[in-house]
């Protein structure tokens, strides 16, 4: 519903501004430019979706191999002590724990479309434990905040978009996204724990969160001591090595379990192909709306206004061009994806704005969309503190993304 209003607003505002420019400024080219943008952005959307087909097919296939090879179960076992404390109301050994692990694992790999079915399954199981069927339980809210904070280890789809848009090093945003999404997730866990009075001041949580914080601080210190060129080379190579290591380890795990790796890959790959095809109409719709909005001059008016305000406060305004992606992200994943592509098209994939828009896209997730879909699937009407916790995590991720991108790029 939210995306419906946003999409209509793009066209209505664009039409009003274009009519004003035509009648009062004599700009006779504005309406032809808007129509041209509809055709151009439709073509761009299809080409991007077509390019995604192969990579989504690859990664969903690899995910299936990892699942069959027991990698997901191993991750679940390793994280179990932490999750028991984050979800104290879930009985130990309940099947929902496995569904939550699977969902978060898919999110970590940046496979949003693969994560959604697993998340819906987890919500159904959490609803079985819920004593008030129309009100969100504490485990439901913690689970959703972990989703909306967008914890991502491998932003596959974003790197593919960058490759499609001609980025020289599509993986150079890997480390910045990893850092930004960590701060978003950490903020989400802390805020939700405060709301739910979960004691995270214990040995297990302190070791987990403290260890992660030290690791992230070490990465920031390491890259902070490098030049911009060194940062680009090192972060790109680390990203590529980790990606290849994951692929190889998943395959080896499958072979160790005597899984037919090839058949498992094909089974998962089929889902990747259907997923890529399924997003075409959504991407066309949002990119056409954004294209018309920009061609009318509305986008430039908003960005110039915000930039003037930021610079009037004495701050650097280079990040303003990427803000539409950050502001759209809590509302719509496809809308934010469209804004990200638009930023790379307008400013360049390797520009500061282009890279920052990608980090915005990867640092958090679609708060309102996730709440609407997940809660709606089980009939939850009263969301309690879910929205507040999700938006605070988003804000932390956005601030972290800006600071990290200034350090890296």
C-alpha positions, 0 to 999 in steps of 0.5 A: 500500500505504501509503495502504491502511494509513492508510485502515484506521487512520483507521477502526480508531482512530476506532472504538476511541476512539468506543467508549471515549467511549460506554462510559466517558464516556456520549457517545451521540452519537459513533457517530451523528456518525460515520455522519453524517460519512460522508454529509456528506464523500461529498457534499463530495468529489463536489462538489469533484470536480465543481468541478474538472472545468471548471478541469482541462479548461481547463488541460490544454487550455491545456497542449496548446496550449502544447505544440503552440505550442513553449512547452515546447520553448522552456523545454527549450532555456532550461533545457538548460544547467542540466539537463545539469549536474544529469544528467551521466550522460544523453548529450547530446541523448537523448530522455529530456531532453524527457520530463523537461522535459515532466514538470517543466513539468506539475508547475510548472503544478500539473497533477499528473495530467498530469505522471504519464504524462510522468514514467513515460515519462521513467523508462522512458527512464532505465531504458534507460540504466541499467546495473543494472536493479534499482537506481536510477541517479543520473539517476533519483534526481535526477529523482525528487527534483525531482518530490518537491520539488514545484516549482510555479509555478501551483498550479491545483488548490489554487486551485480547491479554495479557490474551492470552499471559499468563499475570498474570494481563492482566489489569495492562496496563490500567492506563498507556495507559489511561495516554499516550493516554491523552498526545497524544490526548492533543498534537494533539488538541493543534498542530492542533488548532495552524495550524487551528488558532482555539482559545482554550484559552477560558473558555470552552476549558480551563475548559475541558483541564485544568480539564483533565490535573489536573485529569491526574496529580493527577493520576501520583502524586498518583501512583508516591507516591506508590511502584511498587507492590502497583501500580500494585494492585491499577491500576489493581483493578481500571481497573476491577472496571471501566470495570464492572461499564461500563457494569452495567451502559450500561445495566441499561441505556438500562432497563431505556429506556425500551430497550430489552437489550438481543436482543440489545446485540445479535445484536451487538454481531453478529458484534463482531463474524464476526469482530474476524473472519475477522482479522485472515488472516491479523494477520496470514500474519503480524505475519508470516512476523515478525516471519521470520524476527526475525528468520533470525536474522534481528530483533536482529541486529536492536534492538542491534544496537539501544540499543548500540546507546541509551546506548552510549548516556548514557540512559537506553536501556531497552525500545528499545525492544518495539520500533518496535511496536511504529515505526510500529503503525503509518503505520499499526495497524495489523503490530503493533499488530503483533509486540506487540504479538511478543514482548510478545512472545519473552520477556514475557507478564509481562516483561517491554518490553512486557508491554511497547509494549502494552502501545505503541499499545494503546497510539496512532493509525495508522496515515497513515492507517487512513488517507489513508482509511478515505481520500480515501473513499471520494476522498481527494487528498490534506491532507494539515497539517493532516500528520504533526499533526498526527505524532506529536501526535504519537511522544508525545504519544510514549515519554509519554508511555516510561516515564509512563512505567518507573514509573509504571513497 
